[in-house]
Amino acid sequence: MTNAQAGLGPTVQDAAPGQTGDFYRITDVLDAKERATLARVRAFLESEVAPIIEDHWARAKFPFEIVGGLRALNIGGIGYEGYGCAGGTTLLNGFISMEIARVDASIATFYGVHTGLAAGSIYLCGDEEQKQRWLPPMMRWEKIGSFSLTEPEVGSAASGGLTTTARREGDAWILNGQKKWIGNGTFADINVVWARDEASNQVKGFVVEKGNPGFKAEKIENKMALRVVQNALITMQDCRVPEADRLQRANSFKDTAKVLKMTRAGVAWFAVGCQMGAYEHALRYARQRRQFGRPIAGFQLVQDLLVRMLGNVTATQTMMLRLSQLQDEGKMNDEHASLAKAYCTVKCRETVGYARELLGGNGILLDNHIGRFVADAEAIYSYEGTREMNTLIVGKAITGLSAFV
Ligand SMILES: Cc1cc2nc3c(=O)[nH]c(=O)nc-3n(C[C@H](O)[C@H](O)[C@H](O)COP(=O)(O)OP(=O)(O)OC[C@H]3O[C@@H](n4cnc5c(N)ncnc54)[C@H](O)[C@@H]3O)c2cc1C
């Protein structure tokens, strides 16, 4: 079946590979049903998100009107089984993450925080009753999730340094502390919060439901990247959470790390999608824009930029394809995910920079899309583990020596 037959045309053109960001036809590894899902995702993004996203980005607003459309796509919980989850492979979830980020990295981040970090924490660390209680409404997008790990004073050092505390009082826990940068935090219904148990000194996970009087979320303003994502500064003051809402299978930071390993691979896919979108916009522009009486796409130095971009897109796509296969086979280790996150986000920054260069002055106008990709690449580069942190994880794995301080 061709991509066009699968519904992935006309933007993925079988006759002209290279005019799309899928030069090596990686979508061919998916079966017909998966490709149809991907095509539905693309059609939704192109028709419902692309036309409105620049305006929302400029105003730093989240388009709540698209949530119903996301629900209809039935892509909640791809890669998870049961509990109303869509099921299927991690590889398909990777392709979907790429596809969303190809149009907009903020919407991809919203998807990743809700279905990956938040629902993934419950899926991996909740007990049976908790999974039955929270996952089905999350998979129907009736309840949106957030994930609170980072703190104002503790980012990269979260594994050993969390200062938010949890104190047991009878059948409840009392949480105190602050969390920073929490995606979806201003409006989420189900907030997964990681805090240090005062008694055992171990990190535990808690679900704090919307409306808890001890939980306050303030929007972080003036971001220059992922402006559509609503990031919050969260303050918990004697925030009371029932023991029944403590994630029963999260007993130490090792359990938090299991969630991060899974979602880090998803972020690397976002970095691929972001490059793919920038490349496609740049190629389209180069074919239309004329200087010296001909399209700039006909100049050698412009072709050099396009080919550098396509090389980065293709290299990161094929790397991610293999990483997701390893993940589906249960063979992906932390260092595999970390290498992909570090490498793909470095290449993403480079690719979107080439795209902006190709557009000349028009590259900084939001109307031409590239500016948004350039800015958003900066946040993807830093969140879910900076390049330095992921490098140290890989470095330790390959040398056997830890260079962490
Ligand atoms: C848009 C956005 C969305 C986010 N969403 C969420 C979310 O939903 N939930 C959540 O919990 N967090 C979220 N984060 C937080 C994100 O994960 C952190 O920003 C990230 O982990 C880095 O932490 P930091 O910003 O505190 O930087 P720091 O840890 O202060 O690091 C600053 C610099 O120092 C370097 N550095 C630190 N330690 C070392 C070391 N030992 N060796 C070498 N270099 C080092 C870092 O690599 C970095 O370059 C988000 C962040 C952003 C920007």
The ligand as a Gaussian input file, in Angstrom:
#p B3LYP/6-31G(d) Opt

LIG

0 1
 C        8.716000      24.250000      28.860000
 C        9.086000      23.359000      29.986000
 C        8.196000      22.383000      30.413000
 C        8.497000      21.581000      31.506000
 N        7.562000      20.703000      31.984000
 C        7.795000      20.038000      33.157000
 C        6.776000      19.233000      33.744000
 O        5.664000      19.097000      33.200000
 N        7.025000      18.620000      34.921000
 C        8.240000      18.748000      35.547000
 O        8.400000      18.155000      36.616000
 N        9.235000      19.502000      35.014000
 C        9.031000      20.149000      33.830000
 N       10.026000      20.947000      33.274000
 C       11.300000      21.073000      33.973000
 C       12.491000      20.490000      33.236000
 O       12.450000      19.082000      33.288000
 C       13.761000      21.112000      33.827000
 O       13.810000      22.446000      33.338000
 C       15.014000      20.363000      33.470000
 O       15.053000      19.098000      34.107000
 C       16.282000      21.133000      33.871000
 O       16.223000      21.600000      35.179000
 P       16.475000      23.149000      35.474000
 O       15.725000      23.961000      34.486000
 O       16.198000      23.396000      36.906000
 O       18.018000      23.387000      35.176000
 P       19.254000      23.134000      36.162000
 O       19.179000      21.794000      36.763000
 O       19.378000      24.310000      37.073000
 O       20.469000      23.152000      35.125000
 C       21.029000      24.365000      34.599000
 C       22.213000      23.978000      33.714000
 O       23.217000      23.300000      34.502000
 C       23.517000      22.039000      33.933000
 N       23.845000      21.082000      34.998000
 C       23.174000      20.835000      36.141000
 N       23.774000      19.883000      36.852000
 C       24.879000      19.506000      36.139000
 C       25.913000      18.533000      36.330000
 N       25.947000      17.725000      37.392000
 N       26.870000      18.427000      35.375000
 C       26.834000      19.188000      34.261000
 N       25.876000      20.121000      34.023000
 C       24.919000      20.259000      34.949000
 C       22.243000      21.641000      33.184000
 O       22.515000      20.668000      32.182000
 C       21.808000      22.991000      32.609000
 O       22.530000      23.282000      31.448000
 C        9.739000      21.723000      32.153000
 C       10.662000      22.680000      31.692000
 C       10.344000      23.491000      30.624000
 C       11.346000      24.543000      30.183000

